[in-house]
């Protein structure tokens, strides 16, 4: 019950079924009242027309009738000319208000109250109407007209009365039909609404349960969509989300494993050489050991700085220290940093230096970091004996820096994802998987574009385009 109290079903029941129920109640009550009023008005009209017929008949018989003539004429009309004795009752009353003849032929009940007669006596139009119950309990409608002479003296009265039992029964029957129709409409609305709500709530509950499982780390859960509608699209979206989260989780785990390995390798080398130097070594060994320690320390420092940069980018805390600078000068320094490494690894680093001035407005340290990252990747994925070519060109309002290598290349399936965080196309090569993501973000912060073209087994081409200053 508590769940129903705050569920969609309750809101739907109140807002739809409840509102329709109230509307139907008001409609049925209004229609019933209108039907009864129309029926009663029709009966009153029929009685009035018969009353006018008798009064016209009386007027045609004599223009100045007295009480005796009124009694004789009305008696003659009721006994010989009144044809609707089975439908209504007609009474003739003397001037003292006593019923002296009725169309039923029975002795009238002189104790029966006649409010319509009293109304007619005091009414300007000499008429009165009453709807109520007789002493016998029967519901009737009665209309009385007083008859006066030319001086306005009361001569007698005519009273028509009809039973309302049958009219009320017909009205009640119509009301029952309306109530049954309303109940049918409510049942139809309820059943169709319940079916419709269930068709929504069941998938929504499945989505909710699956989302809870996904939140708990089960990214393999999938929802079977019932129909190809909005609910089906929601199911597809949740399934896609689960798939994306699963892929992100796998990449995160691979990232943690890769970073752990990247940290462990230089730490192991540093620790090993430190122990060797502590135990004593000749001068040549000491120099070699110190070189290794320095190199691996720099490697550790670069990895930590890369992780810090990635964290700043994720939190939006990375700030650029921008100034007018020569982008190609920073490229020269980056290439120079890798010249010795290329010779050591027996790889060609070909640099086609551009003498033109390429002024841009940006952060020189961050842009140099981008070049270092791209060159590091190019050498990393190029086999011994291969080559890395670096050149630049001015293209309209942009300067383009191109780095091409003859390495292993990137498979077409991995190419769209290589700039995503944690993504590594080749798990056998060292690296954290965030270098390209950081480089792409830095280039984007300079309103530039970093594009990668590659063919598996042939090599990779990276293009960095930065807008020139005006």
N, C-alpha and C positions, 0 to 999 in steps of 0.2 A: 504493500500500500504506500509506503514511503517513497518507493521509486516511482509509482504512478503519479504521486502528488507533484513531482517535479519533472515529469516526462513530457515528451512531445504529444503522446496520446491524450494526456489530460488537457493540455492547451488546445489541441484540436477538438476534443469533446466539448469543451466549454465554448470555444470561439465559433465552432461550426454547428455542432448538433444542438448545443444550448441555444444559440441565437435562432436557428431554424425552428426549434421547438417553441420558443416564445412567439416568433412570428406566426407560426401555425395556430397557436392558442388564440392570439389576437384576431387572426383572420377568421377562424371558425366562430369565435364569439361574435365578431362583428357581422359575419354573414348570417348567423343564426338569428341575431337580433333584427337584422334587415328582413330576413325571410318571415319572421313572426310578424313584424310591423306591416309588411306587404300583405300578408294573409289577412290580418285584422282589418287593414284599410279596405281590402277587397270586400270583406264581409260587411263592413260598415257601409260601403258604397252600395252594395246590393240591398241592404235594409233601407237605406235612404231612398233609393229609387222606387222601392215598393211602397214606402211611406208616401212619397210624392204622388205615386199612381193613385193611391186611395184618396188622398186629399183632393186631387184633381177630380176624381169621381164624385166626391162629396160636393165639390164646388159646382159640378155640372148638374147635380140633382136638384140643388136649390141654392139660391144666392143668400137667403136670409132665414137659415134654419134655426129652430129653437131646440131645446134639450130633448123634447119628445121626438122631433123629426130626426135629430142626430142619432138617437138611440135606435130608431126604426131603420134608418138608412144603413148604419154600420152593421146592425144585426143581419139585415138582408144581404149586405156585401159579404160578410164573413160566412154566412150559411150557404149562399148560392153562387158567389162569384170568386171567392178566394181559392186558388188552385194549388198553392204550395204548402198545404197543411202538413205534408210529410217533411218539409225542409225547415220551416220556421213556424213560430206561433205568433198570432195576432190577438191583441186584447183591446177591448173598448172600455174606457173608464168614464164614469159619470162625472159631473162637475164637482161632486164631493170627494172624488178620488177612489171610488169603489169600482171594482171590475165587475161589469154586469154580463159580459159574454167573452168567451175565448174560442179560438179556432179548434182547440183540442176537444171541446165538448165536456170537459170535466169541470167540476166546481173549482173555481180559483181559490188559491190559498191567500185569504185576506190578511194573514199575518206576515206575508213575505214583504220585506222591505223593497221599495222601488226608488233608489236614489236618482235614477234618471228622470222619474216623474217630478221629483222635488226640484231638480235642476231645470226642467222645462217650465215649471211654474214661475221661476224667477229669472229665466233667461230672456234677453231682449228678442231673440229669434224664435222663442216658444219651443225650443227643442232641448233635449238632454240625452246624454249617452252614459252607459254604465257597463263595465265588464267586471264580473265577480261571480261568487258562488251563491246558489240558491240554498234554501234551508235543507234541501235534499242532498247537498254537496256537489251538485252538477254546476260546472262552469258555463256561464252564458254571457252573451252580449245583448243588451237591450237598448232600444232607442224609442224615445217618447216625444210626441208632438202634441201640444195643446191646441184645441180648436176654440176660437173666440168669434163672437159676432162683430158687427161693424163698430160697436161701441167699445170693443175690447173686453166684453164680459165673457168669462169662461163658460163654455157650453159642455165640453168634455175633452177627452184625450184619447189618442190612438197610441198603442204601444206594440212595437214589433220586438220579438225576442227569438234568438237562435242559439242552439247549443254550440259551445266551442270545443267540445271534447274531441270531435273528429278532426277539427282544424289543428288542435294541439297535438293530436296523435301524428298527423301528417308532418307537422313541424318537427316533432321529436324524431320521426323517422328520418327526415332530411338531416337533422343534426347528427344522428347516429351514423348516417352514411358519410357525412363530412368528417366525423371523428375517426371512423374506420379508414377513410382515405388519408387522413393525417397520420394515423398510426402506420399505415402502409408506406407512406412517404418517409416517415422517420425510420422505419425498419430498413427500407431500401437505402436511405442515406447512411444509416449506421453500418449496415453490412458492406456496402460499397466502400465507405470510408475506412472501415476496419481493414478490408482487403488492401486498399491503397496504402494505408499507414503501415501495415505489416510489410508490404513490398518495399517500403522505405526503411522502416526501423530494423528489420532483420539484417539487411546489408550494412546499415549504419552500426549496428551492434558488432557485426563481424569486423568492420573497419576499426571500431574502437578496441576490440579485443586484439586485433592484429597490431594496431599502433602501440598497445601496451606491451605486446611481445617484442616489438621492434625497440621500444624504449628500454626494455630489459636486456637487449643485446642479441636477440634472435633475428638476424637479418635474412634468414632463409624462408621466413614465412611469406606466403602469397595468398591473395584473396581471389576466389572465383567470382567474377562479376556476373550477376544474374541477367542483366539486360544491357543493351548498348545505348544507355541514356546517361543522364547526369550522374546517377549513382555508379554506373559502369565506368564513367570517366574518373570518378573519385577513386574507385578501386584500382584502375590503371595507374593513377597518380601515386597512390600509396605503394603499389607494387614497384613502380619506378623509383620511388623514394627509398624503399627497402633495398633495391638493387644498388642504388647509388651509395647508400650508407654502408652496405656490405663491401662495395669496392673501396670506399674511403677507409673502412676499418682494416681491410687487408693492406692497403697502401700504408696506413699508419703503422701497422705491425711490422711491415717490411722496412719502413723508415726507421723505426726504433732499432730493429735488428741491424740495419745498415749503419746507423749512427754509432751504435754500440761497437760494431766492428771497426768503424773508422776511428773511434776513440781508443779502442784497445790496441790497435796496431802500433801507433806512435808511442803510446804509453809503454808498451812492451819493449820497444826498441830503446826508449829513454832509460827505462829501468835496467835493462840488460847492460847497456853501455855504462850506466852509472855504477853498477856493481863491479864491472870490469875495471873501471878507472879507480874505484875505491880499493880494490885488491892490489893495485900497482900495475903499471904498464910502461912500456918504453915510449919515447917521445912520439914516434910515428903512430903508434896505436892510440896515444892520447889525442893527437890531432884529428885522427879519423873519427874517434869516438865523440869528440866535441863537435865536429861537423855534423855527425848524425844527430846528436842531441839538439843542436841548434835548428837543423832542418826539420826534424820531427816536431820540435816545439812550435816552429812557425806554422807547420801544418795543423797542429792542434789549435793554435791561435786563430788561424783562418777559418777552421771549421766552427769554432765557438762564435766567431764574429758573424759567420754566415747564419748560424742559428739565431743569434740576437737580432740580426737584420730581418730575418723572416718573422720573428716575434713582433718586432716593431711594425712591420707591414701589416700583419694580421690585426694588430690593435690600433692601427692608424696613427702610430706615434713617430713614424719616420719623417723627419723634416729635411728638406733640401736646403743647402747653403748655396744659393744660386748666384752666379756672377757671369759676366761676359768672358768667354774663354775660347781657346783654339782647340776644337775637338781632336784634330789630327795630331796635335802635340801629345795629348794624353794617350792616343793610340800608339805613338812612337814608344812611349815609356812602357806600355803594356807589352808590346812585342819584344822590347829589349829584355824584359824580365824573364821571358821564356826562351831566349836564344840559347843559353847554356843548357837548359833542360833538353831542348830539341837535339843538341849535339850529343849529350850524354845518352839519350835514348835512340840515337842513330836515326833521327827523323829530320826531314828537311822543313825548315820554317822559312818560307819565301815571303818577303815583305816588299811590295811595290809601293815605295814611298811617294806620296802626293805632295808637291811643293806649294799647292794652292792654300790660301787661307780659308779655314772653315769656322767662322765665328758662330758660336751658339750661346744661348743663355741657359746655364745649368750648373749642377754640382759636379765639379771636376773629380772629386774622390769617388762619388757614386758612379759616374760614367766610366772611370778607369776600372772600377770594380766589375762593371758589366763586361768590358773587354777582357779582363783577366779571367772571368768565369767562362766566357765563350772560348778563349784560347786554351784554357785548361781542359775543357771538354773535347776540343778538337784534337789535341795531342793525346788525351786519354784514350780516345776511341780509334786512333790511327795506329796501325801496326808498324813494327820496325821496318824501316826502309820506305815508309810512306811519306807523304808531304802534306803540309798545311800552308795554304796561300792566303795572304792578307792584303787587301787593297781597298781603296776608297775612291769615291767620285762625287762630284757635285751635280745634283739633279734638280734643276729648278730652284725651289726654295728649300731644298733639303740636302743634307749631306748623308751619303750612304756608305756605311762601312760593311765590307763583305769578307767573311771568313769561310774558305772552302777547304775541305779535307778529303783525303782518299781513304777514309776509314771504313768501318764495317757498315755504315749507313743505319737508317732506322726503318724497321718494317712499316708498311703502309697502315697496318692496324693500330700501331702505337703512335704514329705521327701526330694525330689530333690531340693526344693527351700529354705530350712530353713537357708542355709548359705548366701542367697542373702540379700543385703541391704534392709532395711525397711520391710522385710517379717516376718510376725508373723503367726504361724499356729494356735495359740489359742488367740483370741482377748479378752478373759475373764481374762487372767492373765496379771499382770502388766509387763511392760518392753517396751523398745524403739524399739526393732526389729533390732538393729544394733550390739548387743553384739557378736553374733556368726560370723557376717561378719568381725568385727574387729579381733576377735580371729583367724579366718581362715587366714586373711591377715598376722597377726604376725607370725603364725606358718609357713606360706609359705615363709616369709622373712628369716626364720631360715632354709630353705630348708627341712622343715618337711611336714607332712601330718596330717590333721584333718579329721577323718572319723566318721560318725554317723550311727548307726544301731538302728532301733526302730520298735516295733510292737504296734499298738494301743491297749490300755488297759493292756499291759504287762510291759512296761517300755522302757527305752532308754539306749543305750551303746555308749559312746563317747571314741574314741581312738586317742591319740595324740602321733605321732611318730616323734622323733627328732634324727638326726644322731649324733653319738658319735664322739668326737675328736680322731684323730689318736694318 
